């Protein structure tokens, strides 16, 4: 709802609606919300940045667009906190739509642009990967400093931050 309200002026009259997606390989259901935005020809460059022949891609100049705000939105959508024994855990970002080479490129951007200690993890789905931001070397603290000003309070749990 936060993102819907952020984009409200660009949204159709259709209110956000709940959807159900089933991942066949693991027979698991996921619920979420979706909404429609208007289509503007002047924004086609954004679409073309992320899609080639209808397939989602990682553009070679994506690093120019990854800011603390976009990182906060990315983690809000595809991130999760991974608790560990003996203290803070790390943060995993799902990259299921991307090839390994694209995930490597995204990981390199997070390392160089934000100085985050991250690795690539193969997940249970065939040829699918995630980026794991380690708790070591103060990477999670650094990540918090970058994105907490932009992260909606309802998403703080994705960094392992508990609000009272």
Buried (B, 14 or more C-beta within 10 A) or exposed (E): EEBBEEEEEEBEEEEBEEEEEEEEEEEEEEEEEEBEEEEEEEEEEEEEBBEEEEEEBBBEEBBEEBBBEEBBBBBBEBBBBBEEEEEBBBBBBBBBBBBEEBBBBBBEBBBEBBEBBBEBBEEEEEEBBBBBBBBEEBBBEBBBEBBBEBBBEEBBEBBBBEEE
